[in-house]
Amino acid sequence: MGKFKKTETSIEGLYIIEPTVFGDNRGYFMETYNEKDFKEIGITTKFVQDNQSKSKKGVLRGLHFQTENTQSKLVRCVKGEVYDVAVDLRPNSKTYGKWEGVFLSEENKKMFFVPKGFAHGFLVISDEAEFVYKCDDFYNHSAEGGLKIDDPDVNIQWPLDRINNTELTIADRDKNWPSLKELKNINLFK
């Protein structure tokens, strides 16, 4: 039996992954990735790059994607809590423009598997959060793209009530991404 539980979401290919946690009076131990066990649950992605970020409460990062060197990601929060979101931008997908969100935290130890063809972002809920993710292709700055975080056609329900009147902190570039309608006429993924 593998050490990971895969839960399907309402969007094909987008999964919540829960590791088996071994705990005792000393603390806990868990594997966060094991190629053999991931293969057992149907994820055969080969990861080539790991990233980590630290952010304060109210930071909203995203919604990002790459038009070349598209990336599948396995994301998790190792300190604090975030609300993680993925939006389906796969051109021929029956769930194009749909989104799924999940709370990831150091307590619940859940991970989110986001396949190629999705915009991805997160909102920091706790005072600070450290977020890590594995990618199956290398970052390509010249191919960076994004989706408007408050696009009414996507209608992401960011849990702003959970940040207790903390002002949102959003990078300038993230404030200016196009809408889903504007992206629809572009060949996003080359």
C-alpha positions in Angstrom: 0.0 0.0 0.0 1.3 3.5 -0.9 1.8 6.3 1.4 -0.4 8.9 -0.4 -4.2 9.3 -0.7 -5.3 11.0 -4.0 -8.7 12.8 -3.9 -10.2 13.9 -7.2 -11.6 17.4 -7.5 -14.4 18.6 -9.8 -11.8 19.3 -12.5 -10.1 16.4 -14.3 -6.4 16.0 -13.5 -6.5 18.3 -10.5 -6.0 16.4 -7.3 -5.6 16.9 -3.5 -2.9 14.6 -2.2 -2.6 13.6 1.5 0.5 12.0 2.8 0.6 9.3 5.5 2.0 11.0 8.6 3.8 8.9 11.3 3.6 10.7 14.6 4.6 10.1 18.2 5.8 12.0 21.3 8.8 13.3 19.4 6.9 14.8 16.5 6.1 13.4 13.1 7.7 12.0 9.9 6.2 11.9 6.4 7.3 11.5 2.8 6.2 14.4 0.7 7.0 12.8 -2.6 7.9 9.3 -3.6 8.0 8.5 -7.4 7.0 4.9 -6.9 4.1 5.7 -4.6 2.9 8.6 -6.8 2.9 6.2 -9.8 0.7 3.9 -7.8 -1.9 6.7 -7.5 -1.6 7.5 -11.2 0.7 10.5 -11.1 3.8 9.9 -13.3 5.1 13.5 -13.5 8.9 13.9 -13.4 9.8 16.9 -11.3 12.9 18.9 -12.1 12.7 22.1 -10.0 11.7 22.9 -6.4 10.7 26.4 -5.3 9.9 28.0 -1.9 8.4 31.4 -1.0 7.6 33.2 2.2 4.8 35.7 2.4 2.8 37.6 5.1 -0.9 37.6 5.8 -3.0 39.1 3.0 -0.5 38.4 0.2 -2.2 37.1 -2.9 0.2 35.6 -5.4 -1.0 34.7 -8.9 -2.8 33.7 -10.9 0.3 32.5 -12.9 1.1 30.2 -15.8 3.8 29.8 -18.5 2.9 29.8 -22.2 6.1 27.8 -22.9 7.8 25.3 -20.6 4.4 24.8 -19.1 4.5 23.3 -15.7 2.7 20.7 -13.6 3.1 21.6 -9.9 2.9 19.8 -6.6 2.3 22.5 -4.0 2.1 22.5 -0.2 2.3 24.9 2.7 5.0 24.0 5.2 4.4 26.9 7.6 1.1 28.7 8.2 -1.9 28.4 6.0 -2.9 29.5 2.4 -5.9 29.2 0.2 -4.6 27.7 -3.0 -6.4 28.1 -6.3 -6.1 26.5 -9.8 -8.1 27.7 -12.8 -8.4 25.4 -15.9 -7.1 27.1 -19.0 -6.7 24.0 -21.2 -8.3 25.1 -24.5 -10.4 22.0 -25.2 -11.3 21.2 -21.6 -14.9 20.7 -20.6 -14.1 22.6 -17.4 -12.3 25.5 -19.2 -12.5 28.6 -16.9 -13.5 26.7 -13.9 -11.6 26.9 -10.6 -10.9 24.8 -7.6 -9.6 25.9 -4.2 -8.2 24.1 -1.2 -6.8 25.2 2.2 -3.2 24.0 2.6 -1.5 24.3 5.9 1.3 23.0 8.1 -1.4 21.3 10.2 -3.4 19.5 7.5 -0.3 18.7 5.4 -2.4 18.4 2.2 -0.8 19.0 -1.2 -2.4 20.1 -4.4 -1.4 18.6 -7.7 -1.9 21.2 -10.5 -1.3 19.8 -14.0 -0.1 21.7 -17.1 -2.6 24.2 -18.5 -3.8 25.8 -15.3 -3.3 29.3 -13.8 -2.3 29.0 -10.2 -2.2 31.3 -7.2 -2.7 31.5 -3.4 -3.8 33.8 -0.6 -2.0 33.8 2.7 -4.4 33.3 5.6 -2.0 33.0 8.5 0.4 35.7 9.8 3.0 34.3 7.5 3.3 31.3 5.3 6.1 29.3 3.7 5.0 27.7 0.5 6.9 25.0 -1.5 6.3 23.5 -4.9 7.8 21.0 -7.2 7.7 21.7 -11.0 8.1 19.4 -13.9 9.7 22.0 -16.2 12.1 24.9 -15.6 10.9 28.4 -15.0 10.9 30.6 -18.1 10.5 34.3 -17.3 10.0 35.3 -21.0 7.0 32.9 -21.2 5.2 34.1 -18.0 1.5 34.8 -18.1 -1.3 35.3 -15.8 -5.1 35.6 -15.2 -6.9 38.5 -13.5 -7.4 37.4 -9.8 -10.9 39.0 -9.6 -12.2 38.2 -13.1 -16.0 38.1 -12.7 -16.3 35.3 -15.3 -14.2 33.0 -13.2 -15.6 34.3 -9.9 -13.1 32.9 -7.5 -14.4 33.0 -4.0 -11.2 34.1 -2.2 -11.8 33.7 1.6 -11.1 37.3 2.4 -13.1 37.0 5.7 -10.2 34.7 6.9 -7.6 37.5 6.8 -9.5 39.7 9.3 -9.5 43.1 7.5 -5.8 42.8 6.6 -5.1 44.7 3.4 -4.5 42.6 0.4 -0.9 42.8 -0.9 -0.7 42.1 -4.7 2.2 42.6 -7.0 1.7 45.2 -9.7 2.0 42.7 -12.4 -0.6 40.5 -10.8 -3.1 43.4 -10.8 -2.8 43.8 -14.5 -3.2 40.3 -15.9 -5.9 39.9 -18.6 -9.3 38.4 -18.1 -10.5 35.0 -19.2 -12.3 36.6 -22.2 -9.1 38.3 -23.2 -7.1 35.1 -22.9 -9.7 33.0 -24.9 -8.5 34.5 -28.2 -4.8 33.7 -27.5 -3.0 30.4 -28.2 -1.8 30.2 -24.5 0.3 27.1 -24.5 2.8 26.6 -27.3 
